Amino acid sequence: MLDLLKELWHFMLERKKFWLLPIIIVLILFGALLVFAQGSAVAPFIYTLF
């Protein structure tokens, strides 16, 4: 996993694709939200976000 992040970072540096960084961060945050809320009392309220 760490190698993937390093490779992605080097790709963005080399190709000047810094606009990808916010997209990746948002996707990671949404993924973390779904994982942590899966089985908690907050789970029914997640559906209102989508």
mmCIF entry with sequence, helices, sheets and N, C-alpha, C, O atoms, coordinates in Angstrom:
data_MODEL
# 
_entry.id   MODEL 
# 
_entity.id                         1 
_entity.type                       polymer 
_entity.pdbx_number_of_molecules   1 
# 
_entity_poly.entity_id                      1 
_entity_poly.type                           'polypeptide(L)' 
_entity_poly.nstd_linkage                   no 
_entity_poly.nstd_monomer                   no 
_entity_poly.pdbx_seq_one_letter_code       MLDLLKELWHFMLERKKFWLLPIIIVLILFGALLVFAQGSAVAPFIYTLF 
_entity_poly.pdbx_seq_one_letter_code_can   MLDLLKELWHFMLERKKFWLLPIIIVLILFGALLVFAQGSAVAPFIYTLF 
_entity_poly.pdbx_strand_id                 A 
# 
loop_
_entity_poly_seq.entity_id 
_entity_poly_seq.num 
_entity_poly_seq.mon_id 
_entity_poly_seq.hetero 
1 1  MET n 
1 2  LEU n 
1 3  ASP n 
1 4  LEU n 
1 5  LEU n 
1 6  LYS n 
1 7  GLU n 
1 8  LEU n 
1 9  TRP n 
1 10 HIS n 
1 11 PHE n 
1 12 MET n 
1 13 LEU n 
1 14 GLU n 
1 15 ARG n 
1 16 LYS n 
1 17 LYS n 
1 18 PHE n 
1 19 TRP n 
1 20 LEU n 
1 21 LEU n 
1 22 PRO n 
1 23 ILE n 
1 24 ILE n 
1 25 ILE n 
1 26 VAL n 
1 27 LEU n 
1 28 ILE n 
1 29 LEU n 
1 30 PHE n 
1 31 GLY n 
1 32 ALA n 
1 33 LEU n 
1 34 LEU n 
1 35 VAL n 
1 36 PHE n 
1 37 ALA n 
1 38 GLN n 
1 39 GLY n 
1 40 SER n 
1 41 ALA n 
1 42 VAL n 
1 43 ALA n 
1 44 PRO n 
1 45 PHE n 
1 46 ILE n 
1 47 TYR n 
1 48 THR n 
1 49 LEU n 
1 50 PHE n 
# 
_struct_asym.id          A 
_struct_asym.entity_id   1 
# 
loop_
_struct_conf.conf_type_id 
_struct_conf.id 
_struct_conf.pdbx_PDB_helix_id 
_struct_conf.beg_label_comp_id 
_struct_conf.beg_label_asym_id 
_struct_conf.beg_label_seq_id 
_struct_conf.pdbx_beg_PDB_ins_code 
_struct_conf.end_label_comp_id 
_struct_conf.end_label_asym_id 
_struct_conf.end_label_seq_id 
_struct_conf.pdbx_end_PDB_ins_code 
_struct_conf.beg_auth_comp_id 
_struct_conf.beg_auth_asym_id 
_struct_conf.beg_auth_seq_id 
_struct_conf.end_auth_comp_id 
_struct_conf.end_auth_asym_id 
_struct_conf.end_auth_seq_id 
_struct_conf.pdbx_PDB_helix_class 
_struct_conf.details 
_struct_conf.pdbx_PDB_helix_length 
HELX_P HELX_P1 AA1 LEU A 2  ? ARG A 15 ? LEU A 2  ARG A 15 1 ? 14 
HELX_P HELX_P2 AA2 LEU A 20 ? ALA A 37 ? LEU A 20 ALA A 37 1 ? 18 
HELX_P HELX_P3 AA3 ALA A 43 ? ILE A 46 ? ALA A 43 ILE A 46 1 ? 4  
# 
_struct_conf_type.id          HELX_P 
_struct_conf_type.criteria    ? 
_struct_conf_type.reference   ? 
# 
loop_
_atom_site.group_PDB 
_atom_site.id 
_atom_site.type_symbol 
_atom_site.label_atom_id 
_atom_site.label_alt_id 
_atom_site.label_comp_id 
_atom_site.label_asym_id 
_atom_site.label_entity_id 
_atom_site.label_seq_id 
_atom_site.pdbx_PDB_ins_code 
_atom_site.Cartn_x 
_atom_site.Cartn_y 
_atom_site.Cartn_z 
_atom_site.occupancy 
_atom_site.B_iso_or_equiv 
_atom_site.pdbx_formal_charge 
_atom_site.auth_seq_id 
_atom_site.auth_comp_id 
_atom_site.auth_asym_id 
_atom_site.auth_atom_id 
_atom_site.pdbx_PDB_model_num 
ATOM 1   N N  . MET A 1 1  ? 0.827   -1.191 0.000   1.00 0.00 ? 1  MET A N  1 
ATOM 2   C CA . MET A 1 1  ? 0.000   0.000  0.000   1.00 0.00 ? 1  MET A CA 1 
ATOM 3   C C  . MET A 1 1  ? 0.870   1.253  0.000   1.00 0.00 ? 1  MET A C  1 
ATOM 4   O O  . MET A 1 1  ? 0.582   2.220  -0.704  1.00 0.00 ? 1  MET A O  1 
ATOM 5   N N  . LEU A 1 2  ? 1.923   1.226  0.785   1.00 0.00 ? 2  LEU A N  1 
ATOM 6   C CA . LEU A 1 2  ? 2.798   2.391  0.852   1.00 0.00 ? 2  LEU A CA 1 
ATOM 7   C C  . LEU A 1 2  ? 3.535   2.605  -0.470  1.00 0.00 ? 2  LEU A C  1 
ATOM 8   O O  . LEU A 1 2  ? 3.781   3.740  -0.877  1.00 0.00 ? 2  LEU A O  1 
ATOM 9   N N  . ASP A 1 3  ? 3.880   1.511  -1.128  1.00 0.00 ? 3  ASP A N  1 
ATOM 10  C CA . ASP A 1 3  ? 4.541   1.622  -2.437  1.00 0.00 ? 3  ASP A CA 1 
ATOM 11  C C  . ASP A 1 3  ? 3.612   2.264  -3.467  1.00 0.00 ? 3  ASP A C  1 
ATOM 12  O O  . ASP A 1 3  ? 4.052   3.047  -4.309  1.00 0.00 ? 3  ASP A O  1 
ATOM 13  N N  . LEU A 1 4  ? 2.349   1.934  -3.393  1.00 0.00 ? 4  LEU A N  1 
ATOM 14  C CA . LEU A 1 4  ? 1.380   2.523  -4.306  1.00 0.00 ? 4  LEU A CA 1 
ATOM 15  C C  . LEU A 1 4  ? 1.287   4.026  -4.106  1.00 0.00 ? 4  LEU A C  1 
ATOM 16  O O  . LEU A 1 4  ? 1.246   4.782  -5.077  1.00 0.00 ? 4  LEU A O  1 
ATOM 17  N N  . LEU A 1 5  ? 1.253   4.464  -2.854  1.00 0.00 ? 5  LEU A N  1 
ATOM 18  C CA . LEU A 1 5  ? 1.184   5.893  -2.577  1.00 0.00 ? 5  LEU A CA 1 
ATOM 19  C C  . LEU A 1 5  ? 2.451   6.619  -3.022  1.00 0.00 ? 5  LEU A C  1 
ATOM 20  O O  . LEU A 1 5  ? 2.384   7.730  -3.547  1.00 0.00 ? 5  LEU A O  1 
ATOM 21  N N  . LYS A 1 6  ? 3.596   5.991  -2.812  1.00 0.00 ? 6  LYS A N  1 
ATOM 22  C CA . LYS A 1 6  ? 4.856   6.591  -3.265  1.00 0.00 ? 6  LYS A CA 1 
ATOM 23  C C  . LYS A 1 6  ? 4.885   6.719  -4.784  1.00 0.00 ? 6  LYS A C  1 
ATOM 24  O O  . LYS A 1 6  ? 5.296   7.748  -5.320  1.00 0.00 ? 6  LYS A O  1 
ATOM 25  N N  . GLU A 1 7  ? 4.453   5.684  -5.463  1.00 0.00 ? 7  GLU A N  1 
ATOM 26  C CA . GLU A 1 7  ? 4.440   5.698  -6.928  1.00 0.00 ? 7  GLU A CA 1 
ATOM 27  C C  . GLU A 1 7  ? 3.464   6.747  -7.458  1.00 0.00 ? 7  GLU A C  1 
ATOM 28  O O  . GLU A 1 7  ? 3.756   7.437  -8.434  1.00 0.00 ? 7  GLU A O  1 
ATOM 29  N N  . LEU A 1 8  ? 2.322   6.862  -6.819  1.00 0.00 ? 8  LEU A N  1 
ATOM 30  C CA . LEU A 1 8  ? 1.341   7.874  -7.213  1.00 0.00 ? 8  LEU A CA 1 
ATOM 31  C C  . LEU A 1 8  ? 1.896   9.279  -6.993  1.00 0.00 ? 8  LEU A C  1 
ATOM 32  O O  . LEU A 1 8  ? 1.712   10.156 -7.837  1.00 0.00 ? 8  LEU A O  1 
ATOM 33  N N  . TRP A 1 9  ? 2.568   9.497  -5.875  1.00 0.00 ? 9  TRP A N  1 
ATOM 34  C CA . TRP A 1 9  ? 3.148   10.802 -5.585  1.00 0.00 ? 9  TRP A CA 1 
ATOM 35  C C  . TRP A 1 9  ? 4.229   11.161 -6.610  1.00 0.00 ? 9  TRP A C  1 
ATOM 36  O O  . TRP A 1 9  ? 4.283   12.297 -7.083  1.00 0.00 ? 9  TRP A O  1 
ATOM 37  N N  . HIS A 1 10 ? 5.080   10.205 -6.949  1.00 0.00 ? 10 HIS A N  1 
ATOM 38  C CA . HIS A 1 10 ? 6.119   10.458 -7.947  1.00 0.00 ? 10 HIS A CA 1 
ATOM 39  C C  . HIS A 1 10 ? 5.515   10.733 -9.326  1.00 0.00 ? 10 HIS A C  1 
ATOM 40  O O  . HIS A 1 10 ? 6.030   11.554 -10.084 1.00 0.00 ? 10 HIS A O  1 
ATOM 41  N N  . PHE A 1 11 ? 4.436   10.047 -9.636  1.00 0.00 ? 11 PHE A N  1 
ATOM 42  C CA . PHE A 1 11 ? 3.739   10.301 -10.897 1.00 0.00 ? 11 PHE A CA 1 
ATOM 43  C C  . PHE A 1 11 ? 3.214   11.732 -10.947 1.00 0.00 ? 11 PHE A C  1 
ATOM 44  O O  . PHE A 1 11 ? 3.365   12.423 -11.955 1.00 0.00 ? 11 PHE A O  1 
ATOM 45  N N  . MET A 1 12 ? 2.593   12.171 -9.845  1.00 0.00 ? 12 MET A N  1 
ATOM 46  C CA . MET A 1 12 ? 2.040   13.521 -9.816  1.00 0.00 ? 12 MET A CA 1 
ATOM 47  C C  . MET A 1 12 ? 3.147   14.571 -9.875  1.00 0.00 ? 12 MET A C  1 
ATOM 48  O O  . MET A 1 12 ? 2.966   15.614 -10.503 1.00 0.00 ? 12 MET A O  1 
ATOM 49  N N  . LEU A 1 13 ? 4.275   14.320 -9.241  1.00 0.00 ? 13 LEU A N  1 
ATOM 50  C CA . LEU A 1 13 ? 5.389   15.264 -9.294  1.00 0.00 ? 13 LEU A CA 1 
ATOM 51  C C  . LEU A 1 13 ? 5.993   15.345 -10.691 1.00 0.00 ? 13 LEU A C  1 
ATOM 52  O O  . LEU A 1 13 ? 6.289   16.429 -11.193 1.00 0.00 ? 13 LEU A O  1 
ATOM 53  N N  . GLU A 1 14 ? 6.169   14.194 -11.303 1.00 0.00 ? 14 GLU A N  1 
ATOM 54  C CA . GLU A 1 14 ? 6.830   14.149 -12.598 1.00 0.00 ? 14 GLU A CA 1 
ATOM 55  C C  . GLU A 1 14 ? 5.955   14.737 -13.707 1.00 0.00 ? 14 GLU A C  1 
ATOM 56  O O  . GLU A 1 14 ? 6.452   15.457 -14.573 1.00 0.00 ? 14 GLU A O  1 
ATOM 57  N N  . ARG A 1 15 ? 4.674   14.437 -13.683 1.00 0.00 ? 15 ARG A N  1 
ATOM 58  C CA . ARG A 1 15 ? 3.773   14.863 -14.757 1.00 0.00 ? 15 ARG A CA 1 
ATOM 59  C C  . ARG A 1 15 ? 3.029   16.160 -14.443 1.00 0.00 ? 15 ARG A C  1 
ATOM 60  O O  . ARG A 1 15 ? 2.228   16.628 -15.252 1.00 0.00 ? 15 ARG A O  1 
ATOM 61  N N  . LYS A 1 16 ? 3.292   16.744 -13.267 1.00 0.00 ? 16 LYS A N  1 
ATOM 62  C CA . LYS A 1 16 ? 2.626   17.997 -12.840 1.00 0.00 ? 16 LYS A CA 1 
ATOM 63  C C  . LYS A 1 16 ? 1.107   17.840 -12.797 1.00 0.00 ? 16 LYS A C  1 
ATOM 64  O O  . LYS A 1 16 ? 0.369   18.702 -13.274 1.00 0.00 ? 16 LYS A O  1 
ATOM 65  N N  . LYS A 1 17 ? 0.662   16.751 -12.231 1.00 0.00 ? 17 LYS A N  1 
ATOM 66  C CA . LYS A 1 17 ? -0.773  16.463 -12.124 1.00 0.00 ? 17 LYS A CA 1 
ATOM 67  C C  . LYS A 1 17 ? -1.251  16.698 -10.687 1.00 0.00 ? 17 LYS A C  1 
ATOM 68  O O  . LYS A 1 17 ? -1.854  15.812 -10.082 1.00 0.00 ? 17 LYS A O  1 
ATOM 69  N N  . PHE A 1 18 ? -0.987  17.877 -10.148 1.00 0.00 ? 18 PHE A N  1 
ATOM 70  C CA . PHE A 1 18 ? -1.340  18.160 -8.758  1.00 0.00 ? 18 PHE A CA 1 
ATOM 71  C C  . PHE A 1 18 ? -2.840  18.313 -8.549  1.00 0.00 ? 18 PHE A C  1 
ATOM 72  O O  . PHE A 1 18 ? -3.302  18.293 -7.408  1.00 0.00 ? 18 PHE A O  1 
ATOM 73  N N  . TRP A 1 19 ? -3.607  18.465 -9.619  1.00 0.00 ? 19 TRP A N  1 
ATOM 74  C CA . TRP A 1 19 ? -5.046  18.564 -9.486  1.00 0.00 ? 19 TRP A CA 1 
ATOM 75  C C  . TRP A 1 19 ? -5.667  17.230 -9.065  1.00 0.00 ? 19 TRP A C  1 
ATOM 76  O O  . TRP A 1 19 ? -6.824  17.187 -8.648  1.00 0.00 ? 19 TRP A O  1 
ATOM 77  N N  . LEU A 1 20 ? -4.899  16.143 -9.175  1.00 0.00 ? 20 LEU A N  1 
ATOM 78  C CA . LEU A 1 20 ? -5.402  14.835 -8.744  1.00 0.00 ? 20 LEU A CA 1 
ATOM 79  C C  . LEU A 1 20 ? -5.435  14.687 -7.224  1.00 0.00 ? 20 LEU A C  1 
ATOM 80  O O  . LEU A 1 20 ? -6.207  13.889 -6.691  1.00 0.00 ? 20 LEU A O  1 
ATOM 81  N N  . LEU A 1 21 ? -4.601  15.453 -6.531  1.00 0.00 ? 21 LEU A N  1 
ATOM 82  C CA . LEU A 1 21 ? -4.479  15.308 -5.085  1.00 0.00 ? 21 LEU A CA 1 
ATOM 83  C C  . LEU A 1 21 ? -5.794  15.534 -4.339  1.00 0.00 ? 21 LEU A C  1 
ATOM 84  O O  . LEU A 1 21 ? -6.139  14.703 -3.500  1.00 0.00 ? 21 LEU A O  1 
ATOM 85  N N  . PRO A 1 22 ? -6.554  16.612 -4.594  1.00 0.00 ? 22 PRO A N  1 
ATOM 86  C CA . PRO A 1 22 ? -7.836  16.770 -3.881  1.00 0.00 ? 22 PRO A CA 1 
ATOM 87  C C  . PRO A 1 22 ? -8.826  15.642 -4.165  1.00 0.00 ? 22 PRO A C  1 
ATOM 88  O O  . PRO A 1 22 ? -9.576  15.234 -3.278  1.00 0.00 ? 22 PRO A O  1 
ATOM 89  N N  . ILE A 1 23 ? -8.830  15.143 -5.389  1.00 0.00 ? 23 ILE A N  1 
ATOM 90  C CA . ILE A 1 23 ? -9.745  14.052 -5.740  1.00 0.00 ? 23 ILE A CA 1 
ATOM 91  C C  . ILE A 1 23 ? -9.400  12.796 -4.945  1.00 0.00 ? 23 ILE A C  1 
ATOM 92  O O  . ILE A 1 23 ? -10.288 12.120 -4.426  1.00 0.00 ? 23 ILE A O  1 
ATOM 93  N N  . ILE A 1 24 ? -8.124  12.491 -4.853  1.00 0.00 ? 24 ILE A N  1 
ATOM 94  C CA . ILE A 1 24 ? -7.675  11.304 -4.116  1.00 0.00 ? 24 ILE A CA 1 
ATOM 95  C C  . ILE A 1 24 ? -7.982  11.438 -2.632  1.00 0.00 ? 24 ILE A C  1 
ATOM 96  O O  . ILE A 1 24 ? -8.409  10.475 -1.995  1.00 0.00 ? 24 ILE A O  1 
ATOM 97  N N  . ILE A 1 25 ? -7.765  12.629 -2.080  1.00 0.00 ? 25 ILE A N  1 
ATOM 98  C CA . ILE A 1 25 ? -8.038  12.848 -0.653  1.00 0.00 ? 25 ILE A CA 1 
ATOM 99  C C  . ILE A 1 25 ? -9.517  12.683 -0.351  1.00 0.00 ? 25 ILE A C  1 
ATOM 100 O O  . ILE A 1 25 ? -9.874  12.066 0.652   1.00 0.00 ? 25 ILE A O  1 
ATOM 101 N N  . VAL A 1 26 ? -10.382 13.221 -1.196  1.00 0.00 ? 26 VAL A N  1 
ATOM 102 C CA . VAL A 1 26 ? -11.831 13.091 -0.980  1.00 0.00 ? 26 VAL A CA 1 
ATOM 103 C C  . VAL A 1 26 ? -12.260 11.632 -1.076  1.00 0.00 ? 26 VAL A C  1 
ATOM 104 O O  . VAL A 1 26 ? -13.078 11.181 -0.273  1.00 0.00 ? 26 VAL A O  1 
ATOM 105 N N  . LEU A 1 27 ? -11.731 10.893 -2.033  1.00 0.00 ? 27 LEU A N  1 
ATOM 106 C CA . LEU A 1 27 ? -12.078 9.475  -2.151  1.00 0.00 ? 27 LEU A CA 1 
ATOM 107 C C  . LEU A 1 27 ? -11.631 8.680  -0.934  1.00 0.00 ? 27 LEU A C  1 
ATOM 108 O O  . LEU A 1 27 ? -12.352 7.796  -0.471  1.00 0.00 ? 27 LEU A O  1 
ATOM 109 N N  . ILE A 1 28 ? -10.456 8.982  -0.416  1.00 0.00 ? 28 ILE A N  1 
ATOM 110 C CA . ILE A 1 28 ? -9.964  8.298  0.786   1.00 0.00 ? 28 ILE A CA 1 
ATOM 111 C C  . ILE A 1 28 ? -10.837 8.633  1.993   1.00 0.00 ? 28 ILE A C  1 
ATOM 112 O O  . ILE A 1 28 ? -11.141 7.757  2.802   1.00 0.00 ? 28 ILE A O  1 
ATOM 113 N N  . LEU A 1 29 ? -11.242 9.898  2.117   1.00 0.00 ? 29 LEU A N  1 
ATOM 114 C CA . LEU A 1 29 ? -12.101 10.293 3.247   1.00 0.00 ? 29 LEU A CA 1 
ATOM 115 C C  . LEU A 1 29 ? -13.474 9.628  3.171   1.00 0.00 ? 29 LEU A C  1 
ATOM 116 O O  . LEU A 1 29 ? -13.994 9.173  4.190   1.00 0.00 ? 29 LEU A O  1 
ATOM 117 N N  . PHE A 1 30 ? -14.066 9.566  1.985   1.00 0.00 ? 30 PHE A N  1 
ATOM 118 C CA . PHE A 1 30 ? -15.353 8.879  1.846   1.00 0.00 ? 30 PHE A CA 1 
ATOM 119 C C  . PHE A 1 30 ? -15.224 7.387  2.158   1.00 0.00 ? 30 PHE A C  1 
ATOM 120 O O  . PHE A 1 30 ? -16.100 6.808  2.800   1.00 0.00 ? 30 PHE A O  1 
ATOM 121 N N  . GLY A 1 31 ? -14.151 6.775  1.711   1.00 0.00 ? 31 GLY A N  1 
ATOM 122 C CA . GLY A 1 31 ? -13.919 5.366  2.018   1.00 0.00 ? 31 GLY A CA 1 
ATOM 123 C C  . GLY A 1 31 ? -13.765 5.127  3.504   1.00 0.00 ? 31 GLY A C  1 
ATOM 124 O O  . GLY A 1 31 ? -14.317 4.168  4.045   1.00 0.00 ? 31 GLY A O  1 
ATOM 125 N N  . ALA A 1 32 ? -13.014 5.997  4.170   1.00 0.00 ? 32 ALA A N  1 
ATOM 126 C CA . ALA A 1 32 ? -12.832 5.865  5.617   1.00 0.00 ? 32 ALA A CA 1 
ATOM 127 C C  . ALA A 1 32 ? -14.153 6.076  6.351   1.00 0.00 ? 32 ALA A C  1 
ATOM 128 O O  . ALA A 1 32 ? -14.442 5.384  7.328   1.00 0.00 ? 32 ALA A O  1 
ATOM 129 N N  . LEU A 1 33 ? -14.948 7.022  5.887   1.00 0.00 ? 33 LEU A N  1 
ATOM 130 C CA . LEU A 1 33 ? -16.253 7.265  6.502   1.00 0.00 ? 33 LEU A CA 1 
ATOM 131 C C  . LEU A 1 33 ? -17.143 6.035  6.401   1.00 0.00 ? 33 LEU A C  1 
ATOM 132 O O  . LEU A 1 33 ? -17.810 5.668  7.369   1.00 0.00 ? 33 LEU A O  1 
ATOM 133 N N  . LEU A 1 34 ? -17.156 5.404  5.247   1.00 0.00 ? 34 LEU A N  1 
ATOM 134 C CA . LEU A 1 34 ? -17.986 4.208  5.074   1.00 0.00 ? 34 LEU A CA 1 
ATOM 135 C C  . LEU A 1 34 ? -17.494 3.048  5.915   1.00 0.00 ? 34 LEU A C  1 
ATOM 136 O O  . LEU A 1 34 ? -18.302 2.294  6.457   1.00 0.00 ? 34 LEU A O  1 
ATOM 137 N N  . VAL A 1 35 ? -16.195 2.890  6.034   1.00 0.00 ? 35 VAL A N  1 
ATOM 138 C CA . VAL A 1 35 ? -15.644 1.780  6.818   1.00 0.00 ? 35 VAL A CA 1 
ATOM 139 C C  . VAL A 1 35 ? -15.918 1.975  8.304   1.00 0.00 ? 35 VAL A C  1 
ATOM 140 O O  . VAL A 1 35 ? -16.330 1.039  8.988   1.00 0.00 ? 35 VAL A O  1 
ATOM 141 N N  . PHE A 1 36 ? -15.693 3.181  8.802   1.00 0.00 ? 36 PHE A N  1 
ATOM 142 C CA . PHE A 1 36 ? -15.858 3.416  10.239  1.00 0.00 ? 36 PHE A CA 1 
ATOM 143 C C  . PHE A 1 36 ? -17.318 3.489  10.669  1.00 0.00 ? 36 PHE A C  1 
ATOM 144 O O  . PHE A 1 36 ? -17.630 3.217  11.829  1.00 0.00 ? 36 PHE A O  1 
ATOM 145 N N  . ALA A 1 37 ? -18.200 3.845  9.774   1.00 0.00 ? 37 ALA A N  1 
ATOM 146 C CA . ALA A 1 37 ? -19.610 3.972  10.136  1.00 0.00 ? 37 ALA A CA 1 
ATOM 147 C C  . ALA A 1 37 ? -20.402 2.696  9.903   1.00 0.00 ? 37 ALA A C  1 
ATOM 148 O O  . ALA A 1 37 ? -21.595 2.631  10.200  1.00 0.00 ? 37 ALA A O  1 
ATOM 149 N N  . GLN A 1 38 ? -19.740 1.695  9.375   1.00 0.00 ? 38 GLN A N  1 
ATOM 150 C CA . GLN A 1 38 ? -20.440 0.468  9.013   1.00 0.00 ? 38 GLN A CA 1 
ATOM 151 C C  . GLN A 1 38 ? -20.867 -0.310 10.245  1.00 0.00 ? 38 GLN A C  1 
ATOM 152 O O  . GLN A 1 38 ? -20.032 -1.173 10.515  1.00 0.00 ? 38 GLN A O  1 
ATOM 153 N N  . GLY A 1 39 ? -21.711 -0.288 10.928  1.00 0.00 ? 39 GLY A N  1 
ATOM 154 C CA . GLY A 1 39 ? -22.006 -1.068 12.111  1.00 0.00 ? 39 GLY A CA 1 
ATOM 155 C C  . GLY A 1 39 ? -22.128 -0.175 13.312  1.00 0.00 ? 39 GLY A C  1 
ATOM 156 O O  . GLY A 1 39 ? -22.178 -0.669 14.438  1.00 0.00 ? 39 GLY A O  1 
ATOM 157 N N  . SER A 1 40 ? -22.176 1.087  13.119  1.00 0.00 ? 40 SER A N  1 
ATOM 158 C CA . SER A 1 40 ? -22.367 1.990  14.245  1.00 0.00 ? 40 SER A CA 1 
ATOM 159 C C  . SER A 1 40 ? -23.759 2.608  14.149  1.00 0.00 ? 40 SER A C  1 
ATOM 160 O O  . SER A 1 40 ? -24.511 2.337  13.213  1.00 0.00 ? 40 SER A O  1 
ATOM 161 N N  . ALA A 1 41 ? -24.084 3.428  15.115  1.00 0.00 ? 41 ALA A N  1 
ATOM 162 C CA . ALA A 1 41 ? -25.397 4.077  15.118  1.00 0.00 ? 41 ALA A CA 1 
ATOM 163 C C  . ALA A 1 41 ? -25.487 5.174  14.067  1.00 0.00 ? 41 ALA A C  1 
ATOM 164 O O  . ALA A 1 41 ? -26.577 5.671  13.783  1.00 0.00 ? 41 ALA A O  1 
ATOM 165 N N  . VAL A 1 42 ? -24.362 5.554  13.490  1.00 0.00 ? 42 VAL A N  1 
ATOM 166 C CA . VAL A 1 42 ? -24.333 6.627  12.503  1.00 0.00 ? 42 VAL A CA 1 
ATOM 167 C C  . VAL A 1 42 ? -24.699 6.115  11.106  1.00 0.00 ? 42 VAL A C  1 
ATOM 168 O O  . VAL A 1 42 ? -25.010 6.913  10.222  1.00 0.00 ? 42 VAL A O  1 
ATOM 169 N N  . ALA A 1 43 ? -24.668 4.823  10.902  1.00 0.00 ? 43 ALA A N  1 
ATOM 170 C CA . ALA A 1 43 ? -24.864 4.232  9.576   1.00 0.00 ? 43 ALA A CA 1 
ATOM 171 C C  . ALA A 1 43 ? -26.145 4.685  8.878   1.00 0.00 ? 43 ALA A C  1 
ATOM 172 O O  . ALA A 1 43 ? -26.082 4.987  7.686   1.00 0.00 ? 43 ALA A O  1 
ATOM 173 N N  . PRO A 1 44 ? -27.294 4.753  9.533   1.00 0.00 ? 44 PRO A N  1 
ATOM 174 C CA . PRO A 1 44 ? -28.498 5.196  8.801   1.00 0.00 ? 44 PRO A CA 1 
ATOM 175 C C  . PRO A 1 44 ? -28.412 6.634  8.297   1.00 0.00 ? 44 PRO A C  1 
ATOM 176 O O  . PRO A 1 44 ? -29.068 6.983  7.315   1.00 0.00 ? 44 PRO A O  1 
ATOM 177 N N  . PHE A 1 45 ? -27.617 7.465  8.951   1.00 0.00 ? 45 PHE A N  1 
ATOM 178 C CA . PHE A 1 45 ? -27.525 8.866  8.552   1.00 0.00 ? 45 PHE A CA 1 
ATOM 179 C C  . PHE A 1 45 ? -26.575 9.083  7.382   1.00 0.00 ? 45 PHE A C  1 
ATOM 180 O O  . PHE A 1 45 ? -26.585 10.148 6.764   1.00 0.00 ? 45 PHE A O  1 
ATOM 181 N N  . ILE A 1 46 ? -25.757 8.084  7.075   1.00 0.00 ? 46 ILE A N  1 
ATOM 182 C CA . ILE A 1 46 ? -24.838 8.200  5.955   1.00 0.00 ? 46 ILE A CA 1 
ATOM 183 C C  . ILE A 1 46 ? -25.614 8.243  4.639   1.00 0.00 ? 46 ILE A C  1 
ATOM 184 O O  . ILE A 1 46 ? -25.186 8.892  3.685   1.00 0.00 ? 46 ILE A O  1 
ATOM 185 N N  . TYR A 1 47 ? -26.737 7.562  4.590   1.00 0.00 ? 47 TYR A N  1 
ATOM 186 C CA . TYR A 1 47 ? -27.511 7.513  3.349   1.00 0.00 ? 47 TYR A CA 1 
ATOM 187 C C  . TYR A 1 47 ? -28.049 8.894  2.965   1.00 0.00 ? 47 TYR A C  1 
ATOM 188 O O  . TYR A 1 47 ? -28.303 9.152  1.788   1.00 0.00 ? 47 TYR A O  1 
ATOM 189 N N  . THR A 1 48 ? -28.222 9.775  3.939   1.00 0.00 ? 48 THR A N  1 
ATOM 190 C CA . THR A 1 48 ? -28.702 11.118 3.610   1.00 0.00 ? 48 THR A CA 1 
ATOM 191 C C  . THR A 1 48 ? -27.635 11.935 2.896   1.00 0.00 ? 48 THR A C  1 
ATOM 192 O O  . THR A 1 48 ? -27.965 12.903 2.211   1.00 0.00 ? 48 THR A O  1 
ATOM 193 N N  . LEU A 1 49 ? -26.369 11.572 3.038   1.00 0.00 ? 49 LEU A N  1 
ATOM 194 C CA . LEU A 1 49 ? -25.299 12.283 2.347   1.00 0.00 ? 49 LEU A CA 1 
ATOM 195 C C  . LEU A 1 49 ? -25.310 11.986 0.857   1.00 0.00 ? 49 LEU A C  1 
ATOM 196 O O  . LEU A 1 49 ? -24.914 12.826 0.048   1.00 0.00 ? 49 LEU A O  1 
ATOM 197 N N  . PHE A 1 50 ? -25.762 10.798 0.496   1.00 0.00 ? 50 PHE A N  1 
ATOM 198 C CA . PHE A 1 50 ? -25.731 10.387 -0.905  1.00 0.00 ? 50 PHE A CA 1 
ATOM 199 C C  . PHE A 1 50 ? -27.110 10.460 -1.482  1.00 0.00 ? 50 PHE A C  1 
ATOM 200 O O  . PHE A 1 50 ? -27.304 10.154 -2.659  1.00 0.00 ? 50 PHE A O  1 
# 
